[in-house]
């Protein structure tokens, strides 16, 4: 499978041409790119890939909304839309280690030291109230300073100058741990940020697992072949050879700068915080590089992150409750699980599995297998008719959660809760659901009765 972004774009143009839109008129990077994404989604019910050819203040065209369709993500994996979960789980179970190559298109243009200028990149401001320009599609590649363990993740970068940004490191996550280890040694952490990547790389970077699970090998599992990597110019970090653009940098020890506010995936604009500092050493890119942006808090962002999270949570619940049927992440910090409860207590075990498997999870609802977790109305019906609050709600206090949760008094220090909305004592012994006789339902055809 081709591992570059533009090969995937060609595939979209061939298979789903109505979902690729080129904007040729001049646009202002302050708000207008995000505004068009939102208007298309809300007013036209459309979520096409958008390529802005003329963005003020830069020579880079801007690509956005790439991941805003489950069907397009399935196309990237050569899978059916309803097989995304199984395809992702298979890659997690059968990872393929990466392969280092000598050269790649991402080295067409190399700018080092004084030639680095982040201000030449598209200066995109996404939401009213944002504290400045943020790079939202940067995928970090870094190595544990004390072991041969690699990590890939999405980290927002706020521009601070020609060669400086801040970085949002999620508390307790792997890159945060890597930086803390380097900081204890009073040395910077080498890192590289990839902008403009095949959706397989994006999906793999969001895999959630133990620190020694290599996201690059999961990318290989999704590609069906080793991910091709190339060494950076100014450090030993390995990056995808076919990326559009790479920022080579280091996260400095013991330095913090104000970062934010920024409108995050929660739907809230979170205020200013003190964050770590990134010093950029080099920028390499394709000769005609496309700059990729992600519209945070909209489908481009939410759908991309949901698929890996659901796969990880399904795997975690399956280890405890083999009869799990489906997992869905319908909203921030929220998970719905359906299972066939064969012995008492499995619903609560599923709740604990989810809360233990993902730092961000705060609310879990478990339902029986006759409830479709992809239908909010059915889930709410199960909560209303199969749950007693004093018996079926579990609250866990003083837990570590997301530092992006605006409801917490202290960043990331939160309570969590689970709802057991399964029938008691069992589905078989519960009050029966009413239904139309199946034979009658099958023999009636709407076209015989309606014009």
Buried (B, 14 or more C-beta within 10 A) or exposed (E): BEBBBBEBBEBBEEEBEEBBBEBEEEBBBBBBBBBBBBEBBEEEEBBBBBBBEEBEEBEBBBBBBBBBBBBBBBBBBBBEEEEBBEBBBBBBEEBBEBEEBEEBBBBEBBBEEEEBEBEBBBBBBBBEEBBBBBBBBBBBBBBBBEEEBBBBBBBBBBBBEEBBBBBBBBBEBBBBBBBEBBBEEEEBBBBBBBBBBBBBBBBBBBBBBEBEBBBBBBBBBBBEEBBBBBBBBBBEBBBBBBBBBBBBBBBBBEBEBEBBBBBBBBEBBBEEBEBBBBBBBBBBBBEEBBBBBBBBBBBBBBBBBBBBBBBBBBBBBBEBBEBBBBBBBBBBBBBBBBBBBEEEEBBBBBBBBBBEBBBBBBBBBBBBBEBBBEEEEBBEBBBEEBBEEEEBBBEBEEBEBBBBBEEBEEBBBBEBBBBBBBBBEEBEEBEEEEEEEEEEEEEEEEEEEEE
